[in-house]
Each structure stands twice: as C-alpha cells, then as structure tokens.
Amino acid sequence: MFNCALALIFFSYVSAETSANANGIIQGSIDTELSEIGYLQAKAVGRHLQYQHFSHIYSSDLKRASEVD
C-alpha cells in the first residue's frame, strides 16, 4: 500500500486595471494596455509571488497579461 498525500494550491489572478476599466468599459478580449495604476498593481502581485514555485502556469495571450517586466 502507498501512503501519500496530494496537495493542490491554486492561484488565480485577473489582470490589473486598464484605462478602459478606469473609464467603466469592460473590454473582455479587446487587447488594451494596463493603466499606470494597473502597472503598479501587477508589479505588486509579482513581488508577492516571486518566490512561489509553480509547476504549471496558464496565461492569456493578450498584451496586458505579459506587459509587466
């Protein structure tokens, strides 16, 4: 018999603010860029997660999903 434990931790992050969001526009799959606030929000999430180990990462192909360095 095997005695093993399986742990699953799931992180979900929805893109930060865009200028369209700030103007009350829900853009969905329209490829808009992050606002200045959104850029700072995304950088904060990056700092929070920088030392996490991920076995899998799934991301949108929209520019705002990858524009933060």
WOHUKA-V880344 format. One record per run of one state. SS is the DSSP state (h for helix, s for strand, l for the rest). FROM is the first residue (numbers start at 1). LEN is the number of residues. If there is no record, write none. Layout:
((SS;FROM;LEN) (SS;FROM;LEN))
//
This chain:
((l;1;17) (s;18;1) (h;19;4) (l;23;11) (s;34;1) (l;35;1) (h;36;14) (l;50;13) (h;63;3) (l;66;4))
//
